[in-house]
């Protein structure tokens, strides 16, 4: 039987290795707590510090198994290419929190004080944003790119090659507004041309994005998903996010952002078109009060937000379902090769892996036994493909992957 050996999110000891971590003790004895029953028990972790001047690596993006980027303190960016780490000029001294790319010629990084950087394959260029909020995550797909951060900041690239702030452009909560029908003899059939907001007597707004035959019965009432301003345009930005957004994930035109106080928002096509929609329980409260600081997924029906005390929320069939990692680690990063092969990293050197086996819906998480005590901030990787496709393990398990983990002390862990 496999064992879970993490207790209260603390590491099992301090063990600094300069070569292969997990290779065992002299004489072939396993390291204390090593789970020798895993099919990948011979995989090894290596600990490196490619730049001792960097105190903390905070973000990671993996283009493929031989190319990865990490970002960290004081504008530090490093690139892994064909086995070697090299520094890349960033043009900033701000702390960087996250990096992500559509491909190697379209890479974004974000950080403190509204910092956004962009690279087309070489050094990074600072992009003006006009905001000072800390940005914690950049993520996207072939169709969308979003940067999120403190005080509900949401940015996206604009058509002119820069970035724009989205928070003041989109309605983030649904607030249906009903109008009392007003006859207008100039319109056939008494079509509504203005509406009155309950609680705002005498204040009338032009119609906005509503069907022409909005009221068919005299004295009827019509409801709309948004109100209009006195100039006839959508009244947008009237409700702002009140949560710090920490991370996100996207696929196609769908995206998820999660953050403090259990905040979860979805970018999708809904009753207001493509917009950010707040996800809550029916009674209007968050699914959890725990902070959710990392997100990852494989499809719209398999997305995770994780964070404080091992809290894990999973999107299944359009609904968000509470899950948990059976140890109260503060999860900082998630990544996997598929539904049944997921890594979670966090404080005190914890690296957990999920294989989907075990009794109970939250079973299947096991310690990777890295034996470091650094706070780990991000995890990412890429499958190792051979002959045009992923190589499977002999027992049909997940294909091997090259995995990186970054964190405090300038540490970078690598598993082949």
Secondary structure, DSSP 4 states (H G I P E B T S, - for coil): ------BTTB-S-----SSEETS-SGGGPPPTT--TTSTTTT--EEEE-S-TT-SBEEEEEEEETTEEEEEEGGG-EEEEETTEEEE---S--SPEEEEEEEETTEEEEEEGGG-EEEESSSS-EEE--S--S-EEEEEE-SS-EEEEEGGG-EEEE-TTSSEEE-TTTS--S---EEEE----TTSGGG---EEE-TTSTT-EEE--S--S----STT-EEEESS-B-TTSSB--SSS---S-EEEEEEETTEEEEEEGGG-EEEEEEETTEEEEEE---TTS--S-SS-EEEEEEEETTEEEEEEGGGEEEEEETTEEEEEE-SS---EEEEEEEETTEEEEEEGGG-EEEE-S-SSSTT--EEE------SPEEEEEEEE-EETTEEPPPTTS-PPPEEEEEEEBTT-EEEE-
